Amino acid sequence: MVARAETVAIPQWQRGKLASWLVTVDHKRIGILYIATAGFFFLAGGIMAELIRTQLMRPDQTIVTRGDYNQLVTIHGTTMIFLVVVPVLTGLANFLVPLMIGAPDMAFPRLNALSYWLYLLAGVVLMLSFWAKGGAACAGWTSYPPLSTQCPGHGQDLWILSLHILGISSLIGAINFIVTIHNMRAPGMTWMRIPLFVWSIEVFAWLLVLVIPTIAAGVTMLLLDRQAGTHFFAPSHQGPILYQHAFWFFGHPEVYIMILPAMGIISEILPVFARKPIFGYKAIALSTVAIGFFSMLVWAHHMFTVGLPNYLNGFFMLSSMVIAVPTGMKIFNWLATLWRGNISLDTPMLYALGFLSVFTIGGLSGIYLAAFPVDWQVHDTYFVVAHFHYVLFGGSIFGILGGLFYWWPKIFGRFLDDRLGKWSFWFVFVGFNVTFFPQHMLGLMGMVRRIYTYQEHGLWEGYNMTSTIGSYVMSFGLLLFAVAVVKSLNGIRAGNDPWRADTLEWYTTSPPPAHNFDSVPYVTSARPLNDLRRALQEKRAL
């Protein structure tokens, strides 16, 4: 049953334009704060990425120093994963999950606000680490020892502090999602009637609860090695391998923490713009659970080169390939949804189709990397860099951009400019592939990741030049998206249900009121608005 919202008198000082945002516990405003803050960190991470690509554009460049390059690589990776992708998905989930399940708010509104402010604090700590003694962390976003125990100054310690704060933020946010989804669904909304995006957030939240304690323990021991003279990760005791186990037991589920909500977004967009019900609702929902389960059994495929016995390599190779089965189920169900649909190529649909193409490429290269004899050859090369960018940028970011274009009318009551959106998509799509596809070849030719510079090396120079030009094209496409956002301030007003969608968030006004719904219909299927439209048509026909 839906919980009743409490009526609380708001003090006068909390009603100002700025103060009302600073003290808000409204899940919709908190969701917007998450998205806006993640956008700022995306800009910062993007600038770091362009500095990295410009440094590698030609041989023997000195755009940045070797030390600065290592800091940029470390903070870029950390920013994009921990401060951009997960938070913007959390922001969308904050805004949408209560609306999609017919609830007036999250279960614990104040904890929800605390989660956001801890996230902001963690981001500020990480960014300010550039000005710490010795500069920012310099051991890569994975921070493997012994390099991470030897990084000079305080930047690495601030990296650890930032991750601890982010872990607390994510943990309390995940618990909030779980309690909300389990206890505050609309009447009639059984588990087989909740939206597929909500299914993805359910698994997303459980994965966070299960794996965050592992990374917290790992970075705590790393901090003790750095500051208290302990030897948890001493090379003489195979400590670096212990750290890798701790990190990747968290790190690989984290990949699916980033991709599952994007898959949920795609599952909401495709049926709306194909004008068909989603094909295989139960298969997609249960495959989400299966992916979450198997994601916790594959972590050591990141460790094929550390000397594990072949029977363990074989187990992790097979379990990594098994996870392709539920992923393939999703892809084929999405394609079946498109088959013979009345497809409308609006901007959200373009990003959804772009997701399908580039994520599939990333998934196929992941199958190669799961075969440990192949991984022995390309481990720590740009082939791996290309793979995870195809999965994370081509997957998560394409899904996020599609979701923002799709739900923007609901969030702000105005459309994003569709013409600018389509130009943005094509620049991002073409620029992305020009940036990252050549990196597969660079990896096969032996270019290792985190390389600072290189000598004239034939095709190395050509591929790196192409990759850097592609990154500039992609950045221009993202700039067009930012222009569309600014233009939307005076954009076309949207109705309550401009896309003729099927889920409950479109039942309320755009943007929704503080209490979300005046009334919530009884849910009779996974497509409640379609049911209401059909019932209304039948009533008119009488």
C-alpha positions in Angstrom: 0.0 0.0 0.0 1.1 3.6 -0.6 2.2 5.4 2.6 0.4 8.7 3.3 2.6 11.8 3.1 2.8 13.8 6.3 1.7 17.5 6.3 4.5 19.5 7.9 4.6 23.2 8.4 7.6 24.6 6.7 9.4 27.5 8.5 9.5 30.8 6.6 13.3 30.8 6.2 13.1 27.5 4.4 10.8 28.8 1.7 13.4 30.9 -0.2 14.5 30.0 -3.7 18.0 28.9 -2.5 17.2 27.8 1.1 14.3 25.6 -0.1 16.8 23.6 -2.2 19.4 23.4 0.6 17.0 21.9 3.1 14.8 20.0 0.8 13.8 16.4 1.5 11.6 16.1 -1.6 12.8 13.1 -3.7 12.3 15.0 -6.9 14.4 18.0 -5.9 17.1 15.6 -4.5 17.1 13.8 -7.9 17.6 17.0 -9.7 20.4 18.0 -7.4 22.1 14.6 -8.1 21.8 15.1 -11.8 23.0 18.7 -11.8 26.0 17.9 -9.6 26.9 14.9 -11.7 26.8 17.1 -14.7 29.4 19.5 -13.1 31.7 16.5 -12.3 31.1 15.2 -15.9 32.5 18.5 -17.2 35.5 18.2 -14.9 36.1 14.6 -15.9 35.7 15.4 -19.6 38.3 18.2 -19.4 40.7 15.7 -17.8 39.9 13.2 -20.6 40.7 15.8 -23.3 44.0 16.7 -21.6 44.9 13.0 -21.7 43.9 12.6 -25.4 45.7 15.8 -26.3 48.9 14.6 -24.6 48.7 11.3 -26.6 47.7 12.9 -29.9 51.3 12.9 -31.2 54.6 11.3 -30.1 56.8 12.9 -27.5 54.3 15.6 -26.5 54.8 17.6 -23.3 51.3 19.1 -22.8 51.4 17.8 -19.2 54.2 16.4 -17.1 54.5 12.7 -16.3 53.3 13.2 -12.7 50.4 15.3 -13.8 49.4 12.8 -16.4 49.2 10.0 -13.8 47.0 12.2 -11.6 44.7 13.1 -14.5 44.3 9.4 -15.4 43.5 8.5 -11.8 41.1 11.2 -11.0 39.4 11.0 -14.5 38.6 7.4 -14.0 37.5 7.8 -10.4 35.3 10.9 -11.3 33.5 9.2 -14.2 32.7 6.1 -12.3 32.0 7.3 -8.8 31.0 10.9 -9.3 29.2 10.8 -12.6 27.7 7.5 -13.8 26.4 6.1 -10.5 25.2 9.5 -9.1 23.3 10.5 -12.2 21.6 7.1 -12.3 20.9 7.5 -8.6 19.4 11.0 -9.4 17.1 9.6 -12.1 16.1 6.8 -9.7 15.4 9.3 -6.9 13.1 11.3 -9.1 11.4 8.4 -10.9 11.1 5.4 -8.6 8.5 6.8 -6.2 6.5 8.2 -9.2 6.7 4.9 -11.0 5.4 2.8 -8.1 2.8 5.4 -7.1 4.4 6.5 -3.8 4.4 10.1 -2.4 8.1 10.1 -1.6 11.0 7.9 -0.6 10.7 5.8 2.5 13.3 7.9 4.4 13.3 11.4 3.0 16.0 12.8 5.4 18.3 9.9 4.8 17.8 10.6 1.1 19.0 14.2 1.5 21.9 13.0 3.6 22.9 10.7 0.8 23.1 13.6 -1.6 25.1 15.9 0.7 27.6 13.2 1.5 28.0 12.6 -2.3 28.7 16.3 -2.9 31.2 16.3 0.0 33.1 13.3 -1.4 33.3 15.0 -4.8 34.7 18.2 -3.3 37.3 16.2 -1.4 38.4 14.4 -4.5 38.6 17.5 -6.7 40.5 19.5 -4.0 43.1 16.7 -3.7 44.8 18.3 -6.8 45.9 21.1 -4.4 47.0 18.7 -1.6 50.7 18.3 -0.7 52.2 16.1 -3.4 49.2 16.5 -5.7 46.2 14.1 -6.3 46.3 10.3 -6.2 48.5 8.9 -8.9 48.1 5.1 -8.8 45.3 4.8 -11.3 41.6 4.6 -10.4 42.1 1.0 -9.1 45.0 2.2 -6.9 46.9 -1.1 -6.8 49.6 -1.4 -4.2 52.6 -1.2 -4.0 52.3 2.0 -6.1 49.4 3.3 -4.1 51.3 2.8 -0.8 54.2 4.7 -2.2 52.4 7.7 -3.8 53.9 10.8 -2.1 51.9 13.5 -0.3 48.2 13.3 0.8 46.4 13.0 -2.5 46.1 9.2 -2.2 44.8 9.5 1.4 42.1 12.0 0.2 41.2 9.6 -2.6 40.6 6.9 0.2 38.6 9.4 2.3 36.5 10.4 -0.8 35.7 6.7 -1.5 34.7 6.1 2.2 32.3 9.1 2.1 30.9 7.9 -1.2 30.4 4.4 0.2 28.3 5.7 3.1 26.3 7.8 0.7 25.6 4.9 -1.7 24.9 2.5 1.1 22.2 4.6 2.8 20.8 5.5 -0.6 20.6 1.8 -1.6 18.8 0.9 1.7 16.3 3.7 1.0 15.5 2.3 -2.5 15.1 -1.2 -1.2 12.7 -0.2 1.6 10.7 2.1 -0.8 10.3 -0.5 -3.5 9.4 -3.2 -1.1 6.9 -1.3 1.0 5.4 1.7 -0.9 4.1 0.3 -4.2 0.6 1.3 -5.4 -2.3 -1.0 -4.8 -2.2 -3.9 -7.3 1.4 -3.4 -8.2 2.8 -6.9 -7.7 6.5 -7.8 -8.5 5.5 -8.8 -12.1 3.8 -5.4 -12.6 6.6 -3.0 -11.5 8.3 -1.1 -14.3 11.5 -2.6 -15.7 13.5 0.5 -14.6 12.4 -0.2 -11.0 13.5 -3.8 -11.4 16.9 -2.5 -12.4 17.1 -0.2 -9.4 16.1 -3.0 -7.1 19.1 -5.1 -8.2 21.3 -2.0 -8.4 20.5 -1.3 -4.7 21.1 -4.8 -3.5 24.5 -5.0 -5.3 25.6 -1.8 -3.5 24.6 -3.2 -0.1 26.5 -6.4 -0.8 29.8 -5.1 -2.2 30.4 -1.7 -0.7 31.7 -3.2 2.6 34.4 -5.0 0.6 35.9 -1.9 -0.9 35.5 -0.1 2.4 37.6 -2.8 4.0 40.2 -2.7 1.2 40.8 1.0 1.2 40.9 1.1 5.0 43.7 -1.5 5.0 45.4 0.6 2.3 45.2 3.7 4.5 46.6 1.8 7.4 49.5 0.6 5.3 50.2 4.2 4.2 49.8 5.9 7.6 50.1 3.3 10.4 52.9 1.1 9.3 50.8 -2.1 8.8 51.7 -4.6 6.0 48.3 -5.9 4.7 49.3 -5.4 1.1 53.1 -5.9 1.4 54.5 -7.6 -1.8 56.5 -10.0 0.3 53.1 -11.5 1.6 51.3 -11.4 -1.8 49.5 -8.3 -0.5 48.9 -6.8 -3.9 46.9 -9.9 -4.9 44.9 -9.6 -1.7 44.1 -6.0 -2.6 43.0 -7.0 -6.1 40.6 -9.6 -4.7 39.1 -7.0 -2.4 38.9 -4.4 -5.1 37.5 -6.5 -7.8 34.9 -8.3 -5.7 33.5 -4.8 -5.5 34.7 -3.5 -8.8 33.1 -6.0 -11.2 29.6 -5.8 -9.6 30.2 -2.0 -9.8 30.3 -2.4 -13.6 26.7 -3.8 -13.4 25.7 -1.3 -10.9 26.4 1.3 -13.6 24.9 -0.7 -16.5 21.8 -2.3 -15.1 19.9 1.0 -14.6 20.9 2.1 -18.1 19.4 -1.2 -19.3 16.3 -0.4 -17.3 16.1 3.0 -19.1 16.3 1.3 -22.5 13.6 -1.1 -21.5 11.3 1.9 -20.8 12.2 3.9 -24.0 12.0 1.1 -26.7 8.3 0.1 -26.2 7.2 3.7 -26.1 8.8 4.7 -29.4 8.2 1.3 -31.1 4.5 1.5 -30.1 4.5 -2.0 -28.9 4.5 -3.7 -25.4 8.0 -4.8 -24.3 8.7 -8.2 -25.6 9.4 -10.8 -22.8 8.7 -8.6 -19.7 9.4 -11.5 -17.3 12.5 -12.6 -19.2 14.0 -9.1 -19.0 13.1 -8.7 -15.3 14.5 -12.1 -14.3 17.6 -11.6 -16.5 18.3 -8.4 -14.5 18.3 -10.5 -11.3 20.5 -13.2 -13.0 23.0 -10.6 -14.2 23.2 -9.2 -10.6 23.8 -12.7 -9.2 26.5 -13.7 -11.7 28.2 -10.4 -11.5 29.5 -11.4 -8.0 31.0 -14.6 -9.4 33.4 -13.2 -12.0 35.6 -10.7 -10.3 38.9 -12.6 -10.8 38.7 -12.3 -14.6 40.5 -9.0 -14.0 43.3 -11.1 -12.4 44.2 -13.6 -15.1 47.8 -12.5 -15.2 48.5 -12.6 -11.4 49.4 -16.3 -11.4 46.1 -18.0 -10.3 46.0 -21.7 -10.9 44.4 -22.7 -14.2 41.4 -24.4 -12.6 40.5 -21.0 -11.1 41.2 -19.2 -14.3 38.9 -21.7 -16.0 36.1 -21.2 -13.5 36.2 -17.4 -13.8 36.4 -17.7 -17.6 33.3 -19.9 -17.8 31.3 -17.8 -15.2 32.2 -14.6 -17.2 30.9 -16.2 -20.4 27.7 -17.4 -18.6 26.8 -13.8 -17.7 26.6 -13.2 -21.5 23.5 -15.4 -21.5 21.1 -13.2 -19.5 22.6 -10.1 -21.2 21.9 -11.7 -24.6 18.4 -12.4 -23.5 17.9 -8.7 -22.9 19.3 -7.7 -26.3 17.2 -10.2 -28.2 14.0 -9.2 -26.3 14.8 -5.5 -27.1 15.2 -6.4 -30.8 12.0 -8.4 -30.7 10.3 -5.3 -29.3 11.5 -3.3 -32.3 10.5 -6.0 -34.8 7.5 -4.7 -36.9 7.0 -1.8 -34.5 5.8 1.6 -35.6 9.2 3.1 -34.8 9.5 6.8 -34.1 13.1 8.1 -34.3 12.8 10.8 -31.7 16.1 11.6 -29.8 15.4 9.2 -26.9 15.0 6.4 -29.4 18.2 7.3 -31.3 20.2 7.0 -28.0 18.5 3.7 -27.2 19.4 2.3 -30.6 22.9 3.7 -30.2 23.1 1.9 -26.9 22.1 -1.4 -28.5 24.9 -1.1 -31.1 27.9 0.1 -29.1 27.1 -1.9 -26.0 26.9 -5.1 -28.1 30.4 -4.3 -29.4 31.7 -3.8 -25.9 30.0 -7.0 -24.8 31.5 -9.0 -27.6 35.0 -7.7 -26.8 34.3 -8.7 -23.2 33.8 -12.3 -24.3 37.3 -12.2 -25.8 38.8 -10.8 -22.6 37.0 -13.5 -20.6 39.1 -16.2 -22.4 42.2 -16.1 -20.2 44.7 -17.1 -23.0 43.5 -14.0 -24.9 43.6 -11.9 -21.8 47.2 -12.9 -21.2 48.1 -11.1 -24.5 46.0 -7.9 -24.2 45.8 -7.4 -20.4 46.7 -3.8 -19.4 46.7 -2.6 -23.0 44.4 -0.2 -24.8 42.3 -3.1 -26.0 41.0 -3.2 -22.4 40.5 0.6 -22.4 38.5 0.4 -25.6 36.4 -2.5 -24.1 35.4 -0.8 -20.9 34.6 2.5 -22.6 32.3 0.7 -25.1 30.6 -0.9 -22.1 30.5 2.2 -19.8 30.3 5.2 -22.0 28.6 3.4 -24.9 26.3 1.7 -22.4 25.7 3.8 -19.4 26.2 7.3 -20.9 24.1 6.6 -24.0 21.4 5.2 -21.7 21.6 8.2 -19.4 21.4 10.7 -22.3 18.4 8.8 -23.8 16.8 8.8 -20.4 17.3 12.5 -19.9 15.7 13.3 -23.2 12.8 10.9 -22.4 12.0 12.1 -18.9 13.0 15.8 -19.2 9.4 16.8 -20.0 8.3 15.0 -16.8 11.1 16.5 -14.7 10.8 20.1 -15.9 7.6 20.3 -17.8 9.4 21.3 -21.0 10.9 19.4 -24.0 14.5 19.4 -24.8 15.0 20.6 -28.4 14.6 17.5 -30.6 16.6 19.0 -33.5 19.6 19.8 -31.3 19.2 16.4 -29.7 19.5 14.6 -33.0 22.6 16.6 -33.9 24.0 15.9 -30.5 23.4 12.2 -30.9 25.1 11.9 -34.2 28.2 13.9 -33.1 28.4 11.8 -29.9 27.8 8.5 -31.7 30.3 9.1 -34.5 32.9 10.8 -32.2 32.6 7.9 -29.7 33.3 5.2 -32.3 36.1 7.3 -33.9 37.6 7.7 -30.4 37.5 4.2 -29.0 37.4 1.8 -31.9 41.0 2.5 -33.0 42.1 1.8 -29.4 41.3 -1.9 -30.0 44.0 -1.9 -32.7 46.4 0.1 -30.5 46.0 -2.6 -27.8 46.6 -5.4 -30.2 49.8 -3.6 -31.3 51.1 -3.5 -27.8 50.2 0.0 -26.5 49.8 -0.3 -22.8 47.3 1.7 -20.7 48.4 4.7 -18.6 51.2 5.3 -21.0 52.5 8.9 -20.8 54.1 9.3 -24.2 55.5 7.2 -27.0 58.1 7.5 -29.8 57.2 7.6 -33.5 55.8 4.2 -34.1 54.1 4.0 -37.5 50.4 3.2 -37.0 50.5 4.1 -33.3 50.7 7.8 -34.3 47.8 7.5 -36.8 45.5 5.7 -34.5 46.2 8.0 -31.6 45.6 11.1 -33.8 42.3 9.6 -35.0 41.3 8.8 -31.4 42.0 12.3 -30.2 40.1 13.9 -33.1 37.2 11.6 -32.3 37.2 12.8 -28.7 36.9 16.4 -29.9 33.9 15.5 -32.1 32.3 13.7 -29.2 32.8 16.7 -26.9 31.1 18.9 -29.5 28.1 16.6 -29.4 28.0 16.8 -25.6 28.2 20.6 -25.9 25.1 20.6 -28.2 23.3 18.6 -25.5 24.3 21.4 -23.0 22.9 24.0 -25.4 19.7 22.0 -25.7 19.4 22.1 -21.9 19.9 25.9 -21.8 17.4 26.3 -24.6 14.8 24.2 -22.8 14.5 27.0 -20.1 12.1 28.6 -22.6 11.3 25.4 -24.5 8.0 23.9 -25.6 5.8 23.0 -22.7 5.0 19.4 -22.3 1.7 17.8 -21.3 1.3 15.2 -18.6 1.9 12.3 -21.0 3.6 13.7 -24.1 5.0 10.4 -25.3 1.8 8.3 -24.6 3.8 6.1 -22.3 2.5 3.3 -20.1 4.0 3.7 -16.6 2.7 5.6 -13.6 5.0 8.6 -13.6 3.1 9.9 -16.7 -0.2 9.8 -14.7 0.7 12.9 -12.7 1.4 16.5 -13.9 4.6 17.7 -15.6 6.4 18.6 -13.4 4.8 16.6 -10.6 3.4 18.4 -7.5 5.1 18.0 -4.1 2.8 15.2 -3.1 3.2 13.4 -6.5 -0.4 12.2 -7.0 -3.9 13.4 -6.1 -5.0 9.8 -6.5 -3.3 6.6 -7.7 -5.2 4.1 -9.9 -5.3 0.4 -9.1 -2.6 -1.3 -11.1 -3.8 -4.3 -13.1 -0.7 -4.9 -15.4 2.8 -3.7 -16.1 1.2 -1.1 -18.4 -1.3 0.8 -16.1 -1.7 3.9 -18.3 -2.4 1.7 -21.4 -5.1 -0.1 -19.3 -6.6 3.3 -18.3 -6.6 4.5 -21.9 -8.3 1.3 -23.1 -10.9 1.5 -20.3 -11.7 5.1 -21.2 -12.1 4.2 -24.9 -14.4 1.3 -24.0 -16.4 3.7 -21.8 -16.7 6.2 -24.6 -17.8 3.5 -27.1 -20.8 2.6 -24.9 
